[in-house]
Amino acid sequence: YVRHNAEPKERASFYIIQNVGAILENDDQNGLAHFLEHMAFNGTKHFPGRKGIISTLEKYGIEFGRDINAYTAQDETVSNIDNVPTTNAMLMDTCLVILHDWSHYLTLEDKEIDIERPVILEEWRTRRNASFRMRSQFMPVLLNDSKYAHRDVIGDWDIIENFKYQTLRDFYQEWY
C-alpha cells in the first residue's frame, strides 16, 4: 500500500507486516519468530553481515531504534524504516530493497545466530518482571487455556540458547 502523508514534509516511512508470529510456533520452536525479527538486522541478500542494513541507513541520519525498528507479536512481525528523506531517490530505492530482503532473503549465518542468542536471552531476563508474572497467571484464564495464553513471544530460555541452526532456517522457510 502507498499512502500520502503531508507531514512530516519530505519524509517517508516504510513498513513490512508479515503474518508470522509466536502463534505459529510449535512448542519446540517457542521464540523463533521473535529471533527471526532480530536476525533481519544481521545480514540479508543485499546487505550482508552484521548491521549491514543499519550502517547503510545511518549514513543518511536514519537511526536504529528511533527510525529503524521491528516487533513481533502473537500474529505478526512488523519491521519499519521511518523518517526517510524523500529527496534522495536512491535512498528510497534502497529502502524498497531492504523491504524486499526482509520479505524472504535473510542470510541466517551460524555466527550471527550465535551472536544474537545472548541479546535475546538478556531481553528475556529483563522482561520477567511483576507485570509479566501477573500476566502469566491471568492470561490462561482470560484466554481459556488457548495457545495464545501460553505462547510467550520472546520464547523459552532453553530453546533460544540451544536450538540448532537448521531449526531456525526451517521455521523461516515454512513461514516466510
PyMOL commands that place a pseudoatom at each C-alpha (Angstrom):
pseudoatom trace, name=CA, resn=TYR, resi=1, chain=A, elem=C, hetatm=0, pos=[0.000, 0.000, 0.000]
pseudoatom trace, name=CA, resn=VAL, resi=2, chain=A, elem=C, hetatm=0, pos=[1.142, 3.522, -0.663]
pseudoatom trace, name=CA, resn=ARG, resi=3, chain=A, elem=C, hetatm=0, pos=[-0.367, 6.315, 1.393]
pseudoatom trace, name=CA, resn=HIS, resi=4, chain=A, elem=C, hetatm=0, pos=[0.308, 10.017, 1.010]
pseudoatom trace, name=CA, resn=ASN, resi=5, chain=A, elem=C, hetatm=0, pos=[1.213, 11.970, 4.148]
pseudoatom trace, name=CA, resn=ALA, resi=6, chain=A, elem=C, hetatm=0, pos=[1.954, 15.676, 4.038]
pseudoatom trace, name=CA, resn=GLU, resi=7, chain=A, elem=C, hetatm=0, pos=[3.587, 15.646, 7.471]
pseudoatom trace, name=CA, resn=PRO, resi=8, chain=A, elem=C, hetatm=0, pos=[6.385, 15.353, 8.150]
pseudoatom trace, name=CA, resn=LYS, resi=9, chain=A, elem=C, hetatm=0, pos=[7.284, 17.155, 4.965]
pseudoatom trace, name=CA, resn=GLU, resi=10, chain=A, elem=C, hetatm=0, pos=[9.589, 15.324, 2.532]
pseudoatom trace, name=CA, resn=ARG, resi=11, chain=A, elem=C, hetatm=0, pos=[9.774, 12.215, 4.732]
pseudoatom trace, name=CA, resn=ALA, resi=12, chain=A, elem=C, hetatm=0, pos=[8.579, 8.667, 4.160]
pseudoatom trace, name=CA, resn=SER, resi=13, chain=A, elem=C, hetatm=0, pos=[8.019, 5.598, 6.286]
pseudoatom trace, name=CA, resn=PHE, resi=14, chain=A, elem=C, hetatm=0, pos=[8.345, 2.011, 5.094]
pseudoatom trace, name=CA, resn=TYR, resi=15, chain=A, elem=C, hetatm=0, pos=[6.683, -0.942, 6.809]
pseudoatom trace, name=CA, resn=ILE, resi=16, chain=A, elem=C, hetatm=0, pos=[6.535, -4.630, 6.091]
pseudoatom trace, name=CA, resn=ILE, resi=17, chain=A, elem=C, hetatm=0, pos=[3.936, -6.556, 8.035]
pseudoatom trace, name=CA, resn=GLN, resi=18, chain=A, elem=C, hetatm=0, pos=[4.263, -10.315, 7.899]
pseudoatom trace, name=CA, resn=ASN, resi=19, chain=A, elem=C, hetatm=0, pos=[1.654, -12.662, 9.301]
pseudoatom trace, name=CA, resn=VAL, resi=20, chain=A, elem=C, hetatm=0, pos=[4.271, -14.609, 11.220]
pseudoatom trace, name=CA, resn=GLY, resi=21, chain=A, elem=C, hetatm=0, pos=[4.185, -14.540, 14.990]
pseudoatom trace, name=CA, resn=ALA, resi=22, chain=A, elem=C, hetatm=0, pos=[4.537, -16.670, 18.074]
pseudoatom trace, name=CA, resn=ILE, resi=23, chain=A, elem=C, hetatm=0, pos=[1.217, -18.425, 17.491]
pseudoatom trace, name=CA, resn=LEU, resi=24, chain=A, elem=C, hetatm=0, pos=[2.710, -20.309, 14.507]
pseudoatom trace, name=CA, resn=GLU, resi=25, chain=A, elem=C, hetatm=0, pos=[5.490, -21.844, 16.589]
pseudoatom trace, name=CA, resn=ASN, resi=26, chain=A, elem=C, hetatm=0, pos=[5.435, -25.423, 17.780]
pseudoatom trace, name=CA, resn=ASP, resi=27, chain=A, elem=C, hetatm=0, pos=[6.420, -25.933, 21.407]
pseudoatom trace, name=CA, resn=ASP, resi=28, chain=A, elem=C, hetatm=0, pos=[9.986, -26.776, 20.342]
pseudoatom trace, name=CA, resn=GLN, resi=29, chain=A, elem=C, hetatm=0, pos=[10.140, -23.502, 18.359]
pseudoatom trace, name=CA, resn=ASN, resi=30, chain=A, elem=C, hetatm=0, pos=[8.995, -21.163, 21.154]
pseudoatom trace, name=CA, resn=GLY, resi=31, chain=A, elem=C, hetatm=0, pos=[10.772, -17.862, 20.477]
pseudoatom trace, name=CA, resn=LEU, resi=32, chain=A, elem=C, hetatm=0, pos=[11.899, -18.419, 16.883]
pseudoatom trace, name=CA, resn=ALA, resi=33, chain=A, elem=C, hetatm=0, pos=[9.520, -15.870, 15.315]
pseudoatom trace, name=CA, resn=HIS, resi=34, chain=A, elem=C, hetatm=0, pos=[10.986, -13.217, 17.604]
pseudoatom trace, name=CA, resn=PHE, resi=35, chain=A, elem=C, hetatm=0, pos=[14.502, -14.496, 16.935]
pseudoatom trace, name=CA, resn=LEU, resi=36, chain=A, elem=C, hetatm=0, pos=[13.940, -14.004, 13.188]
pseudoatom trace, name=CA, resn=GLU, resi=37, chain=A, elem=C, hetatm=0, pos=[12.851, -10.421, 13.843]
pseudoatom trace, name=CA, resn=HIS, resi=38, chain=A, elem=C, hetatm=0, pos=[16.305, -9.799, 15.348]
pseudoatom trace, name=CA, resn=MET, resi=39, chain=A, elem=C, hetatm=0, pos=[18.070, -11.642, 12.537]
pseudoatom trace, name=CA, resn=ALA, resi=40, chain=A, elem=C, hetatm=0, pos=[16.577, -9.280, 9.940]
pseudoatom trace, name=CA, resn=PHE, resi=41, chain=A, elem=C, hetatm=0, pos=[19.243, -6.798, 11.054]
pseudoatom trace, name=CA, resn=ASN, resi=42, chain=A, elem=C, hetatm=0, pos=[22.097, -9.332, 10.938]
pseudoatom trace, name=CA, resn=GLY, resi=43, chain=A, elem=C, hetatm=0, pos=[22.540, -9.916, 7.245]
pseudoatom trace, name=CA, resn=THR, resi=44, chain=A, elem=C, hetatm=0, pos=[20.384, -10.099, 4.130]
pseudoatom trace, name=CA, resn=LYS, resi=45, chain=A, elem=C, hetatm=0, pos=[20.979, -10.874, 0.481]
pseudoatom trace, name=CA, resn=HIS, resi=46, chain=A, elem=C, hetatm=0, pos=[21.783, -7.262, -0.485]
pseudoatom trace, name=CA, resn=PHE, resi=47, chain=A, elem=C, hetatm=0, pos=[23.055, -6.087, 2.926]
pseudoatom trace, name=CA, resn=PRO, resi=48, chain=A, elem=C, hetatm=0, pos=[25.383, -8.823, 4.169]
pseudoatom trace, name=CA, resn=GLY, resi=49, chain=A, elem=C, hetatm=0, pos=[26.953, -9.045, 7.568]
pseudoatom trace, name=CA, resn=ARG, resi=50, chain=A, elem=C, hetatm=0, pos=[26.117, -7.758, 10.991]
pseudoatom trace, name=CA, resn=LYS, resi=51, chain=A, elem=C, hetatm=0, pos=[24.379, -4.419, 10.872]
pseudoatom trace, name=CA, resn=GLY, resi=52, chain=A, elem=C, hetatm=0, pos=[24.607, -4.089, 7.052]
pseudoatom trace, name=CA, resn=ILE, resi=53, chain=A, elem=C, hetatm=0, pos=[21.170, -2.505, 6.869]
pseudoatom trace, name=CA, resn=ILE, resi=54, chain=A, elem=C, hetatm=0, pos=[21.740, -0.306, 9.891]
pseudoatom trace, name=CA, resn=SER, resi=55, chain=A, elem=C, hetatm=0, pos=[25.102, 1.067, 8.770]
pseudoatom trace, name=CA, resn=THR, resi=56, chain=A, elem=C, hetatm=0, pos=[23.706, 1.748, 5.282]
pseudoatom trace, name=CA, resn=LEU, resi=57, chain=A, elem=C, hetatm=0, pos=[20.780, 3.778, 6.628]
pseudoatom trace, name=CA, resn=GLU, resi=58, chain=A, elem=C, hetatm=0, pos=[22.689, 5.553, 9.388]
pseudoatom trace, name=CA, resn=LYS, resi=59, chain=A, elem=C, hetatm=0, pos=[24.808, 7.259, 6.693]
pseudoatom trace, name=CA, resn=TYR, resi=60, chain=A, elem=C, hetatm=0, pos=[21.641, 9.209, 5.908]
pseudoatom trace, name=CA, resn=GLY, resi=61, chain=A, elem=C, hetatm=0, pos=[20.790, 10.061, 9.528]
pseudoatom trace, name=CA, resn=ILE, resi=62, chain=A, elem=C, hetatm=0, pos=[18.258, 7.246, 9.910]
pseudoatom trace, name=CA, resn=GLU, resi=63, chain=A, elem=C, hetatm=0, pos=[18.940, 5.819, 13.376]
pseudoatom trace, name=CA, resn=PHE, resi=64, chain=A, elem=C, hetatm=0, pos=[18.486, 2.289, 14.678]
pseudoatom trace, name=CA, resn=GLY, resi=65, chain=A, elem=C, hetatm=0, pos=[15.934, 2.175, 17.484]
pseudoatom trace, name=CA, resn=ARG, resi=66, chain=A, elem=C, hetatm=0, pos=[14.411, 5.533, 16.669]
pseudoatom trace, name=CA, resn=ASP, resi=67, chain=A, elem=C, hetatm=0, pos=[13.865, 5.197, 12.885]
pseudoatom trace, name=CA, resn=ILE, resi=68, chain=A, elem=C, hetatm=0, pos=[14.736, 1.549, 12.184]
pseudoatom trace, name=CA, resn=ASN, resi=69, chain=A, elem=C, hetatm=0, pos=[12.934, -0.985, 14.311]
pseudoatom trace, name=CA, resn=ALA, resi=70, chain=A, elem=C, hetatm=0, pos=[10.734, -4.070, 14.482]
pseudoatom trace, name=CA, resn=TYR, resi=71, chain=A, elem=C, hetatm=0, pos=[8.471, -6.015, 16.798]
pseudoatom trace, name=CA, resn=THR, resi=72, chain=A, elem=C, hetatm=0, pos=[6.986, -9.482, 16.980]
pseudoatom trace, name=CA, resn=ALA, resi=73, chain=A, elem=C, hetatm=0, pos=[3.599, -10.279, 18.456]
pseudoatom trace, name=CA, resn=GLN, resi=74, chain=A, elem=C, hetatm=0, pos=[1.390, -13.348, 18.586]
pseudoatom trace, name=CA, resn=ASP, resi=75, chain=A, elem=C, hetatm=0, pos=[0.142, -12.950, 15.000]
pseudoatom trace, name=CA, resn=GLU, resi=76, chain=A, elem=C, hetatm=0, pos=[2.602, -10.707, 13.189]
pseudoatom trace, name=CA, resn=THR, resi=77, chain=A, elem=C, hetatm=0, pos=[6.101, -9.390, 12.782]
pseudoatom trace, name=CA, resn=VAL, resi=78, chain=A, elem=C, hetatm=0, pos=[6.410, -5.753, 11.734]
pseudoatom trace, name=CA, resn=SER, resi=79, chain=A, elem=C, hetatm=0, pos=[9.635, -4.132, 10.556]
pseudoatom trace, name=CA, resn=ASN, resi=80, chain=A, elem=C, hetatm=0, pos=[9.877, -0.451, 9.745]
pseudoatom trace, name=CA, resn=ILE, resi=81, chain=A, elem=C, hetatm=0, pos=[12.101, 2.330, 8.492]
pseudoatom trace, name=CA, resn=ASP, resi=82, chain=A, elem=C, hetatm=0, pos=[10.871, 5.831, 9.372]
pseudoatom trace, name=CA, resn=ASN, resi=83, chain=A, elem=C, hetatm=0, pos=[11.986, 9.399, 8.769]
pseudoatom trace, name=CA, resn=VAL, resi=84, chain=A, elem=C, hetatm=0, pos=[13.451, 8.673, 5.315]
pseudoatom trace, name=CA, resn=PRO, resi=85, chain=A, elem=C, hetatm=0, pos=[14.192, 11.803, 3.230]
pseudoatom trace, name=CA, resn=THR, resi=86, chain=A, elem=C, hetatm=0, pos=[12.135, 11.598, 0.029]
pseudoatom trace, name=CA, resn=THR, resi=87, chain=A, elem=C, hetatm=0, pos=[14.505, 13.971, -1.769]
pseudoatom trace, name=CA, resn=ASN, resi=88, chain=A, elem=C, hetatm=0, pos=[17.012, 11.143, -2.368]
pseudoatom trace, name=CA, resn=ALA, resi=89, chain=A, elem=C, hetatm=0, pos=[15.648, 8.723, -4.992]
pseudoatom trace, name=CA, resn=MET, resi=90, chain=A, elem=C, hetatm=0, pos=[18.480, 6.240, -4.444]
pseudoatom trace, name=CA, resn=LEU, resi=91, chain=A, elem=C, hetatm=0, pos=[17.719, 6.121, -0.722]
pseudoatom trace, name=CA, resn=MET, resi=92, chain=A, elem=C, hetatm=0, pos=[14.050, 5.474, -1.468]
pseudoatom trace, name=CA, resn=ASP, resi=93, chain=A, elem=C, hetatm=0, pos=[15.105, 2.577, -3.730]
pseudoatom trace, name=CA, resn=THR, resi=94, chain=A, elem=C, hetatm=0, pos=[17.434, 1.290, -1.006]
pseudoatom trace, name=CA, resn=CYS, resi=95, chain=A, elem=C, hetatm=0, pos=[14.536, 1.175, 1.456]
pseudoatom trace, name=CA, resn=LEU, resi=96, chain=A, elem=C, hetatm=0, pos=[12.463, -0.833, -1.018]
pseudoatom trace, name=CA, resn=VAL, resi=97, chain=A, elem=C, hetatm=0, pos=[15.349, -3.301, -1.445]
pseudoatom trace, name=CA, resn=ILE, resi=98, chain=A, elem=C, hetatm=0, pos=[15.539, -3.631, 2.350]
pseudoatom trace, name=CA, resn=LEU, resi=99, chain=A, elem=C, hetatm=0, pos=[11.804, -4.476, 2.471]
pseudoatom trace, name=CA, resn=HIS, resi=100, chain=A, elem=C, hetatm=0, pos=[12.398, -6.999, -0.309]
pseudoatom trace, name=CA, resn=ASP, resi=101, chain=A, elem=C, hetatm=0, pos=[15.226, -8.618, 1.646]
pseudoatom trace, name=CA, resn=TRP, resi=102, chain=A, elem=C, hetatm=0, pos=[13.173, -8.663, 4.858]
pseudoatom trace, name=CA, resn=SER, resi=103, chain=A, elem=C, hetatm=0, pos=[10.404, -10.488, 2.989]
pseudoatom trace, name=CA, resn=HIS, resi=104, chain=A, elem=C, hetatm=0, pos=[12.425, -13.623, 2.241]
pseudoatom trace, name=CA, resn=TYR, resi=105, chain=A, elem=C, hetatm=0, pos=[16.169, -13.043, 1.993]
pseudoatom trace, name=CA, resn=LEU, resi=106, chain=A, elem=C, hetatm=0, pos=[17.711, -13.201, 5.473]
pseudoatom trace, name=CA, resn=THR, resi=107, chain=A, elem=C, hetatm=0, pos=[21.121, -14.889, 5.407]
pseudoatom trace, name=CA, resn=LEU, resi=108, chain=A, elem=C, hetatm=0, pos=[20.820, -16.565, 8.848]
pseudoatom trace, name=CA, resn=GLU, resi=109, chain=A, elem=C, hetatm=0, pos=[24.536, -17.263, 9.199]
pseudoatom trace, name=CA, resn=ASP, resi=110, chain=A, elem=C, hetatm=0, pos=[25.626, -19.532, 12.063]
pseudoatom trace, name=CA, resn=LYS, resi=111, chain=A, elem=C, hetatm=0, pos=[27.940, -16.961, 13.667]
pseudoatom trace, name=CA, resn=GLU, resi=112, chain=A, elem=C, hetatm=0, pos=[25.248, -14.251, 13.506]
pseudoatom trace, name=CA, resn=ILE, resi=113, chain=A, elem=C, hetatm=0, pos=[22.728, -16.578, 15.164]
pseudoatom trace, name=CA, resn=ASP, resi=114, chain=A, elem=C, hetatm=0, pos=[25.205, -17.281, 17.964]
pseudoatom trace, name=CA, resn=ILE, resi=115, chain=A, elem=C, hetatm=0, pos=[25.928, -13.569, 18.428]
pseudoatom trace, name=CA, resn=GLU, resi=116, chain=A, elem=C, hetatm=0, pos=[22.196, -12.854, 18.753]
pseudoatom trace, name=CA, resn=ARG, resi=117, chain=A, elem=C, hetatm=0, pos=[21.406, -15.586, 21.311]
pseudoatom trace, name=CA, resn=PRO, resi=118, chain=A, elem=C, hetatm=0, pos=[22.710, -13.649, 24.363]
pseudoatom trace, name=CA, resn=VAL, resi=119, chain=A, elem=C, hetatm=0, pos=[20.973, -10.472, 23.167]
pseudoatom trace, name=CA, resn=ILE, resi=120, chain=A, elem=C, hetatm=0, pos=[17.606, -12.223, 23.185]
pseudoatom trace, name=CA, resn=LEU, resi=121, chain=A, elem=C, hetatm=0, pos=[18.343, -14.028, 26.450]
pseudoatom trace, name=CA, resn=GLU, resi=122, chain=A, elem=C, hetatm=0, pos=[19.030, -10.657, 28.086]
pseudoatom trace, name=CA, resn=GLU, resi=123, chain=A, elem=C, hetatm=0, pos=[15.746, -9.338, 26.702]
pseudoatom trace, name=CA, resn=TRP, resi=124, chain=A, elem=C, hetatm=0, pos=[14.066, -12.465, 28.121]
pseudoatom trace, name=CA, resn=ARG, resi=125, chain=A, elem=C, hetatm=0, pos=[15.653, -11.866, 31.521]
pseudoatom trace, name=CA, resn=THR, resi=126, chain=A, elem=C, hetatm=0, pos=[14.757, -8.183, 31.773]
pseudoatom trace, name=CA, resn=ARG, resi=127, chain=A, elem=C, hetatm=0, pos=[11.112, -8.738, 30.830]
pseudoatom trace, name=CA, resn=ARG, resi=128, chain=A, elem=C, hetatm=0, pos=[10.438, -11.221, 33.635]
pseudoatom trace, name=CA, resn=ASN, resi=129, chain=A, elem=C, hetatm=0, pos=[9.050, -8.512, 35.916]
pseudoatom trace, name=CA, resn=ALA, resi=130, chain=A, elem=C, hetatm=0, pos=[5.954, -8.357, 38.154]
pseudoatom trace, name=CA, resn=SER, resi=131, chain=A, elem=C, hetatm=0, pos=[3.697, -7.448, 35.249]
pseudoatom trace, name=CA, resn=PHE, resi=132, chain=A, elem=C, hetatm=0, pos=[4.899, -10.491, 33.299]
pseudoatom trace, name=CA, resn=ARG, resi=133, chain=A, elem=C, hetatm=0, pos=[4.344, -12.786, 36.287]
pseudoatom trace, name=CA, resn=MET, resi=134, chain=A, elem=C, hetatm=0, pos=[0.813, -11.452, 36.796]
pseudoatom trace, name=CA, resn=ARG, resi=135, chain=A, elem=C, hetatm=0, pos=[0.010, -11.816, 33.076]
pseudoatom trace, name=CA, resn=SER, resi=136, chain=A, elem=C, hetatm=0, pos=[1.225, -15.412, 33.111]
pseudoatom trace, name=CA, resn=GLN, resi=137, chain=A, elem=C, hetatm=0, pos=[-1.318, -16.123, 35.854]
pseudoatom trace, name=CA, resn=PHE, resi=138, chain=A, elem=C, hetatm=0, pos=[-4.408, -14.459, 34.389]
pseudoatom trace, name=CA, resn=MET, resi=139, chain=A, elem=C, hetatm=0, pos=[-3.937, -14.997, 30.628]
pseudoatom trace, name=CA, resn=PRO, resi=140, chain=A, elem=C, hetatm=0, pos=[-4.667, -18.763, 30.729]
pseudoatom trace, name=CA, resn=VAL, resi=141, chain=A, elem=C, hetatm=0, pos=[-7.961, -17.946, 32.449]
pseudoatom trace, name=CA, resn=LEU, resi=142, chain=A, elem=C, hetatm=0, pos=[-8.803, -14.971, 30.256]
pseudoatom trace, name=CA, resn=LEU, resi=143, chain=A, elem=C, hetatm=0, pos=[-7.960, -16.825, 27.033]
pseudoatom trace, name=CA, resn=ASN, resi=144, chain=A, elem=C, hetatm=0, pos=[-9.465, -20.138, 28.127]
pseudoatom trace, name=CA, resn=ASP, resi=145, chain=A, elem=C, hetatm=0, pos=[-6.146, -22.032, 28.032]
pseudoatom trace, name=CA, resn=SER, resi=146, chain=A, elem=C, hetatm=0, pos=[-5.731, -21.455, 24.280]
pseudoatom trace, name=CA, resn=LYS, resi=147, chain=A, elem=C, hetatm=0, pos=[-2.336, -21.402, 22.594]
pseudoatom trace, name=CA, resn=TYR, resi=148, chain=A, elem=C, hetatm=0, pos=[-2.447, -17.591, 22.831]
pseudoatom trace, name=CA, resn=ALA, resi=149, chain=A, elem=C, hetatm=0, pos=[-2.454, -17.892, 26.609]
pseudoatom trace, name=CA, resn=HIS, resi=150, chain=A, elem=C, hetatm=0, pos=[0.732, -19.932, 26.687]
pseudoatom trace, name=CA, resn=ARG, resi=151, chain=A, elem=C, hetatm=0, pos=[2.853, -18.654, 23.798]
pseudoatom trace, name=CA, resn=ASP, resi=152, chain=A, elem=C, hetatm=0, pos=[5.437, -16.184, 25.091]
pseudoatom trace, name=CA, resn=VAL, resi=153, chain=A, elem=C, hetatm=0, pos=[6.705, -14.103, 22.161]
pseudoatom trace, name=CA, resn=ILE, resi=154, chain=A, elem=C, hetatm=0, pos=[10.272, -13.856, 23.465]
pseudoatom trace, name=CA, resn=GLY, resi=155, chain=A, elem=C, hetatm=0, pos=[10.308, -17.609, 23.912]
pseudoatom trace, name=CA, resn=ASP, resi=156, chain=A, elem=C, hetatm=0, pos=[11.728, -20.324, 26.069]
pseudoatom trace, name=CA, resn=TRP, resi=157, chain=A, elem=C, hetatm=0, pos=[15.235, -19.829, 27.511]
pseudoatom trace, name=CA, resn=ASP, resi=158, chain=A, elem=C, hetatm=0, pos=[16.394, -23.376, 26.746]
pseudoatom trace, name=CA, resn=ILE, resi=159, chain=A, elem=C, hetatm=0, pos=[15.161, -23.223, 23.156]
pseudoatom trace, name=CA, resn=ILE, resi=160, chain=A, elem=C, hetatm=0, pos=[16.764, -19.833, 22.476]
pseudoatom trace, name=CA, resn=GLU, resi=161, chain=A, elem=C, hetatm=0, pos=[20.047, -20.989, 23.964]
pseudoatom trace, name=CA, resn=ASN, resi=162, chain=A, elem=C, hetatm=0, pos=[20.172, -24.390, 22.240]
pseudoatom trace, name=CA, resn=PHE, resi=163, chain=A, elem=C, hetatm=0, pos=[18.148, -24.587, 19.016]
pseudoatom trace, name=CA, resn=LYS, resi=164, chain=A, elem=C, hetatm=0, pos=[20.003, -25.946, 16.017]
pseudoatom trace, name=CA, resn=TYR, resi=165, chain=A, elem=C, hetatm=0, pos=[20.702, -23.501, 13.185]
pseudoatom trace, name=CA, resn=GLN, resi=166, chain=A, elem=C, hetatm=0, pos=[18.646, -25.560, 10.758]
pseudoatom trace, name=CA, resn=THR, resi=167, chain=A, elem=C, hetatm=0, pos=[15.610, -25.381, 13.072]
pseudoatom trace, name=CA, resn=LEU, resi=168, chain=A, elem=C, hetatm=0, pos=[15.542, -21.593, 12.662]
pseudoatom trace, name=CA, resn=ARG, resi=169, chain=A, elem=C, hetatm=0, pos=[16.097, -21.861, 8.906]
pseudoatom trace, name=CA, resn=ASP, resi=170, chain=A, elem=C, hetatm=0, pos=[13.287, -24.414, 8.604]
pseudoatom trace, name=CA, resn=PHE, resi=171, chain=A, elem=C, hetatm=0, pos=[10.881, -22.158, 10.523]
pseudoatom trace, name=CA, resn=TYR, resi=172, chain=A, elem=C, hetatm=0, pos=[11.895, -19.280, 8.236]
pseudoatom trace, name=CA, resn=GLN, resi=173, chain=A, elem=C, hetatm=0, pos=[11.386, -21.342, 5.077]
pseudoatom trace, name=CA, resn=GLU, resi=174, chain=A, elem=C, hetatm=0, pos=[7.995, -22.590, 6.251]
pseudoatom trace, name=CA, resn=TRP, resi=175, chain=A, elem=C, hetatm=0, pos=[6.500, -19.223, 7.164]
pseudoatom trace, name=CA, resn=TYR, resi=176, chain=A, elem=C, hetatm=0, pos=[8.327, -16.643, 5.061]
for i in range(1, 176): cmd.bond("trace and resi %d" % i, "trace and resi %d" % (i + 1))
show_as sticks, trace
zoom trace
